[in-house]
Amino acid sequence: MLMKEYRICMPLTVEEYRIGQLYMISKHSHEQSERGEGVEVVQNEPYEDPNYGPGQFTEKRIYLNNKLPSWAKAVVPRIFYVTEKAWNYYPYTITGNYSFLLCSFLPKFSIHVETKYEDNKGINDNIFDTELRDEETEVCFIDIAYDEIPERYYKESEDPRYFKSEKTARGLLQEGWRDTQDPIMCSYKLVTVKFEVWGLQTRVEQFVHKVVRDVLLLGHRQAFAWVDEWIDMTMEEVREYERATQEATNKKLGTFPPAISIRETPLPACARSGPSSAPSTPLSTEAPDFLSVPKDRPRKKSAPETLTLPDPARRDSVFRLPSLFSWGPSTQQPE
């Protein structure tokens, strides 16, 4: 297990960032899907927690194949994603939000992220519960203006050193800006990565933290660089933008819109095979059209479900998996 605490400051207030983070996440996810690094939104709905109060629950599938190094691509399927489930109780800094990322292909891999926001320049050393945070946990400050960003993600229009907001007059950040900027806020993130596979644990955990750091740097740069696009939005407007954008993003990935409703339909007692309260599907003796097999189609011999290991000598070799492969493990909400 490798735990790190990231602190990312921005020239915004916590209240402003409530809108900004929703806008940034939606637009960022949509843009990344252009490069084949899509984020599919499976579920996004209000959630009420007895301890934390009202919040938002989201479930996403994050396709990571293009982010994997060559040594990892040799042993994972071509279509590879992790499932993220998050409970966001923004902006209450005493609670934060939690997100879990799990991969069914790598059952011993997980990421846990706890996030809290405060209106300061990252000076709170006790923001997280001491039971969660080890005293020796490495603290990593991320500077949105002067930390190096991967070249493929760099845009001058999103560089805080050269960008100046027309609506807020903030920007053109200079060296040492965190000591002079007003307003200023900090996003505190406690990230724990687990990969319990002997021989690969250290390498994988360090790699994942590098990816996490790059994502945090890019996302927070964009949140500020796009401030003129979202600063005047209301919560209702940004939620509508979020809904429309995630629907468009899902279409790019070839998935269905995330809004799925299940309605209970009463059936005659003789047709019920479970409790009367359970959702049911109308019964039919005929197979639906999409399951019907043409009568003139020759029957193929079934092949055994085998798993062929990749040839180390071939760079493009991958696992050949059975056609029926279950993805998207379920996770439990944190206590």
Stockholm file with secondary structure:
# STOCKHOLM 1.0

chainA/1-335         MLMKEYRICMPLTVEEYRIGQLYMISKHSHEQSERGEGVEVVQNEPYEDPNYGPGQFTEKRIYLNNKLPSWAKAVVPRIFYVTEKAWNYYPYTITGNYSFLLCSFLPKFSIHVETKYEDNKGINDNIFDTELRDEETEVCFIDIAYDEIPERYYKESEDPRYFKSEKTARGLLQEGWRDTQDPIMCSYKLVTVKFEVWGLQTRVEQFVHKVVRDVLLLGHRQAFAWVDEWIDMTMEEVREYERATQEATNKKLGTFPPAISIRETPLPACARSGPSSAPSTPLSTEAPDFLSVPKDRPRKKSAPETLTLPDPARRDSVFRLPSLFSWGPSTQQPE
#=GR chainA/1-335 SS CEEEEEEEEESSCHHHHHHHHHHHHHHHHHHHHHTTCCEEEEEEEEEEETTTEEEEEEEEEEECGGGSCHHHHTTSCSSCEEEEEEEECTTCTTTCEEEEEECSSSTTEEEEEEEEEESSSSCCTTCSCTTTSCTTCEEEEECTTTSCCCGGGCCGGGCTTTCBCTTTCCBCCCTTHHHHCSSCEEEEEEEEEEECCTTTHHHHHHHHHHHHHHHHHHHHHHHHHTHHHHTTCCHHHHHHHHHHHHHHHHHHTTCCCSCCCCCCCCCCGGGCCSCTTSCCCCCCSSCCGGGCCCTTSCCCCCCCCCCBCCCTTCTTCCCBCCSCCCCCCCCCCCC
#=GC SS_cons         CEEEEEEEEESSCHHHHHHHHHHHHHHHHHHHHHTTCCEEEEEEEEEEETTTEEEEEEEEEEECGGGSCHHHHTTSCSSCEEEEEEEECTTCTTTCEEEEEECSSSTTEEEEEEEEEESSSSCCTTCSCTTTSCTTCEEEEECTTTSCCCGGGCCGGGCTTTCBCTTTCCBCCCTTHHHHCSSCEEEEEEEEEEECCTTTHHHHHHHHHHHHHHHHHHHHHHHHHTHHHHTTCCHHHHHHHHHHHHHHHHHHTTCCCSCCCCCCCCCCGGGCCSCTTSCCCCCCSSCCGGGCCCTTSCCCCCCCCCCBCCCTTCTTCCCBCCSCCCCCCCCCCCC
//
